[in-house]
Amino acid sequence: MFEGLFIVESKNFNFKDEDIKLVELCKNGHKESFEILVKKHQKNVINFAYRILENFEDACDIAQEAFFIAYKKIKTFKEEAKFSTWLYKITLNLSRNQLKKKKKEKYLESINNQNLSSKTPIPTDEIEKEELRKKISNCLNLLNEEFKEIIILRDIEGLSYEEIAYLLKIPEGTVKSRLARARESFIEKFEKLRRI
């Protein structure tokens, strides 16, 4: 279906990777190339948004909005960073806005919510994994937003220091020092929770 799509005169373009080729084609009106980018990056964008928002439905909405914005602004994309990093930046900004909105709503929700316990027995291994996941999630949520974001970007998403510096608009040295402080804070909080 896309066999002839990538035939472009090399004298006009200096391609670095497949994403850049697809972006250039999209800028030139090939909508199918953006569909390929969506298929390639959709899962990672949803996972990234989910780790920040901790709500799958919200993460899917944010991912959809991020791709919509990326499509609308594709002509403004410059090769200062990888396409995936640019997409993470859009996703991060949307996720931050969503978090602010949710924090306002959370107070009212917490008043009305009641904890319902499951009557179905859960295997011990699953209980232990879920407890560990909750402790990790709780520790991340106890961190300030700067620390939480940098741990998610580096330790969970695996972005390079350079990519994180671009995303957060801070020098690489600041990324490294902030990450070190974030990890120390995380370990301290995790140790406290383990004792409980």
Secondary structure, 3 states (H helix, E strand, C coil): CCHHHHCCCCCCCCCCCHHHHHHHHHHCCCHHHHHHHHHHHHHHHHHHHHHHHCCHHHHHHHHHHHHHHHHHCHHHCCCCCCHHHHHHHHHHHHHHHHHHHHHHHHHHHHHHCCCCCCCCCCCHHHHHHHHHHHHHHHHHHHCCHHHHHHHHHHHHCCCCHHHHHHHHCCCHHHHHHHHHHHHHHHHHHHHHHHHC
